[in-house]
Amino acid sequence: MGYSDVSYFCKIFKKHEHKTISQYRDQVINGLVETYETI
């Protein structure tokens, strides 16, 4: 794995980072809501 591979991976990660974080946050919120509803 060369330097160009690393920088390429970083670009892809940066591009998808925001979407992934927002999806993760939505999953956490949905999980909390489901937990709250079952109590």
N, C-alpha and C positions, 0 to 999 in steps of 0.2 A: 504494500500500500504506500504509494508515493505522496509527496506533498500536494500534488494537484488533486489527488483523490480526496484528501482531507479537506481542502478548501472547497471542492465541489460538494462534498457531503455537508459542510457547514452552510453553504448557500441554500441547499435543499432544506436543511433543518430550519434555517431562519425563515424561509418562505412558508413552511408549514407549521412553524412554532406557534403562531398566534391561534391558528385554527385548532391545533391540538389542545392548547391550553383552554380555549373556550369550550371545546367538546368535553374535556375532563371536568371543568367547572360545572357544566350542565349535568353531567353524570353524578357528580357529588351532590348537587342541589336536588336532583330527582331522587337520589338515594335517601337524602335527609327527609324529603317530603313523604316518601313511602314509609320510612321508619316512623315518622310522626303520625301518619294516618293509621298505622297498625296498633299504636299504643292506645 
